[in-house]
Amino acid sequence: MVFLGLTSLTAGMVFALVTLFGSHPARSTSLGAVAPRPAPSELALASVLLAPSPTPSPSVTATATLPPATPTPEPPTPTPTPAGPIKTGAAPPPQVQALSIAVVDEASGQLLYGRDPHRRLAPASVTKIFTALVALRYGTLNQRIHVTFDQSQLYDSTLMGLREGDTFTLEDLLYGLMLPSGNDAALAIANAIGGNETHFVEMMNEEAARLGLHDSHFVNPHGLDAPGHYTSAYDLAMAARYGMTHYEEFRKLAAARVWQVHGSRTYSIYNLNRFLLDYPGADGVKIGYTDNAGKTIVASATRNGHRVYVVLMHCGDIVADSVPLFNWVFSNFTWPASTPTATPSTAAQA
C-alpha cells in the first residue's frame, strides 16, 4: 500500500510538470525567437526526481601560494680598524711639564699614553685646527675672498698681516691661519665661509660633534681666551688625526715652514712652530699661547711609516716636553706588520 501511494504521488507530480512545461510561452533573445523545446517524457522526469541526491564533496580550503621569503640582507662588513702598536719596551713614559697630555697612534686611533687627556682647558691658537677643518669642508681653496674683519678683536694677537679690503684665496688665508697663526685670517675665513663669525663658530661646534668629540666648545675661531671656550688634549689629537688622514691640503698646511701669498699683495709668511725644525720626522701640526692657556702644542711626527700625535696643554716648553714623548713611543712600541703606513706630508713651500 505504501508503494502504491508513493507511485500515485510521483505520477501526479510528473503530470503537473508536463503541463507546466507544455504551456510556458517561448522566450526570446536579441538574436530572435527560440524554437519551442519538446516536452520531456514522464519517464525522464521521474528518473530525475527519484534519483538520489549526490553526496556533497567535502569542502577544500584553498591555500594561497606565497612568494618565497626575501632573506634579510647581511649588514655591510665594517672596515676593520688596524691593530694598534704593542708596548714591547719596559721604559715608563717620561715626566714632562703639562697639565694634560694625549699621545695617539694615527693608524688605530689608540691612546698610547694620557695624563688627564679629557680635561677641558683653554686651547689658545690650536683652536685653529677646527677652524681649518670647517674651512676645508665647506670652502674651495681657489675661491677669492674679499677680506673683512673687526680690528677691535685683534688686541694682543698674532697676525697674518691682512688689511681691510685685501683679496686673497682661501688657500692663502689658510696658510696665514696655520703658519703665523693669524687671528686676522681666522676672522676673514669665518666671515667668508660662515657668513659671519657667530655662524662659523656654530659650524665649528657641529664639526666637533660630527667627529664624536665631546670635550670641546668654541666661542671664537682664533682661540683668544673667552668664557666657555675650551677643548681637551684628546679631542685635539683626534681632530688633527682626522685632518691629516682626510685632507691632503691639511697635511701640507701642518708641515709647511714658509708660504708666499699671492693676492692683492704678495709677501711671505713663516711658521712659528719650532718643533718642525727640531725633531726628525716632524710634520705638524699647530702651536698656541695665551695667558690662560699657557703654551699648547699639537705635534705630529712620522717614523718608519707610522705617525704619532703628541698633544700638550699648558706645558713648559713645546719642544723640550714633546720630544721625549715621541722618543719614548718610537723606542718602546712595535707596530704589527699589517698596520698601514701613514700618508707622507708634502710641505708646501713658497
C-alpha positions, 0 to 999 in steps of 0.5 A, a space after each residue: 500500500 505504501 508503494 502504491 501511494 508513493 507511485 500515485 504521488 510521483 505520477 501526479 507530480 510528473 503530470 503537473 510538470 508536463 503541463 507546466 512545461 507544455 504551456 510556458 510561452 517561448 522566450 526570446 533573445 536579441 538574436 530572435 525567437 527560440 524554437 519551442 523545446 519538446 516536452 520531456 517524457 514522464 519517464 525522464 522526469 521521474 528518473 530525475 526526481 527519484 534519483 538520489 541526491 549526490 553526496 556533497 564533496 567535502 569542502 577544500 580550503 584553498 591555500 594561497 601560494 606565497 612568494 618565497 621569503 626575501 632573506 634579510 640582507 647581511 649588514 655591510 662588513 665594517 672596515 676593520 680598524 688596524 691593530 694598534 702598536 704593542 708596548 714591547 719596551 719596559 721604559 715608563 713614559 717620561 715626566 714632562 711639564 703639562 697639565 694634560 697630555 694625549 699621545 695617539 697612534 694615527 693608524 688605530 686611533 689608540 691612546 698610547 699614553 694620557 695624563 688627564 687627556 679629557 680635561 677641558 682647558 683653554 686651547 689658545 691658537 690650536 683652536 685653529 685646527 677646527 677652524 681649518 677643518 670647517 674651512 676645508 669642508 665647506 670652502 674651495 681653496 681657489 675661491 677669492 675672498 674679499 677680506 673683512 674683519 673687526 680690528 677691535 678683536 685683534 688686541 694682543 694677537 698674532 697676525 697674518 698681516 691682512 688689511 681691510 679690503 685685501 683679496 686673497 684665496 682661501 688657500 692663502 688665508 689658510 696658510 696665514 691661519 696655520 703658519 703665523 697663526 693669524 687671528 686676522 685670517 681666522 676672522 676673514 675665513 669665518 666671515 667668508 665661509 660662515 657668513 659671519 663669525 657667530 655662524 662659523 663658530 656654530 659650524 665649528 661646534 657641529 664639526 666637533 660633534 660630527 667627529 664624536 668629540 665631546 670635550 670641546 666648545 668654541 666661542 671664537 675661531 682664533 682661540 683668544 681666551 673667552 668664557 666657555 671656550 675650551 677643548 681637551 688634549 684628546 679631542 685635539 689629537 683626534 681632530 688633527 688625526 682626522 685632518 691629516 688622514 682626510 685632507 691632503 691640503 691639511 697635511 701640507 698646511 701642518 708641515 709647511 715652514 714658509 708660504 708666499 701669498 699671492 693676492 692683492 699683495 704678495 709677501 711671505 709668511 713663516 711658521 712659528 712652530 719650532 718643533 718642525 725644525 727640531 725633531 726628525 720626522 716632524 710634520 705638524 701640526 699647530 702651536 698656541 699661547 695665551 695667558 690662560 692657556 699657557 703654551 699648547 702644542 699639537 705635534 705630529 711626527 712620522 717614523 718608519 711609516 707610522 705617525 704619532 700625535 703628541 698633544 700638550 696643554 699648558 706645558 713648559 716648553 713645546 719642544 723640550 716636553 714633546 720630544 721625549 714623548 715621541 722618543 719614548 713611543 718610537 723606542 718602546 712600541 712595535 707596530 704589527 706588520 699589517 698596520 698601514 703606513 701613514 700618508 707622507 706630508 708634502 710641505 708646501 713651500 713658497 
